[in-house]
Amino acid sequence: MSVQPGFRRAFAAHGDIVAYIEQADALLSAGETVPLAGLDTAVGALCERILALAPQEAKSFAPQLEELTARLDDLQKKMQTALQGCKAHMNEVTLRQKAVNAYRPPSEEGLTWKASISPASSSRSPSRSR
């Protein structure tokens, strides 16, 4: 059986997607943002190329698709773990900011002078505006 050009194109597209996933994994491991724009288009194009193959050629591509699925699933799990780490960090920062705000001295902007008049004395005292 000779390898048809369609099979070579599908195989090349598969290799490009695997390389992209490896780069995305490296970026994620380094704590960098992983750009996913275009990945869905590339996977869709690969599927279209496989569907255009002769049935026997398409069936022979099953192991590569299983490998690709496993790699995508692994990347998804790693991204979910990274997201949970980001959420935990953001919650920690939020709690720290609340603590800082709670112990911050009142600012001049928050004070106004009101006249307090009582039968015993007449004075002005600072109070917080609300």
C-alpha positions, 0 to 999 in steps of 0.5 A: 500500500502506497502512502497517499498525499492526504495521509501525509498531510494528515500525519503532518497536521498531527505532528504540528498539533503534538508540537504545539501541545508540547510547547503549551506544556512547557509554557504552562510548566514555566508559569506562562500564559498558554495561548490556545487560539487556533488549536481547535481549528487545527484539530478540526482541520486534522479531523477533516483530513482524516475523514477525507482519507480512504477508510483503511488509511483513516483506520490506520490513523486511530493510534495517533488520534488516541495519542493526541486525545491523551495529550490534550487530556493531560494538558487540560488537567495541568491547566485546571491544576494551574487555574486552581493554584491561581484561584488560591493565590488570588484568594490569599491576596484578597484576604491580605488586602482585607487585613491591610484595609482593616488595620489601616489608620483612617484617612483625612478624606474619611473625616468631617467635622460635625457640630455636637451640641449637648445640654452640657457643652457645645463642641466640635468633634471629628467623626467619620462620614458615612 
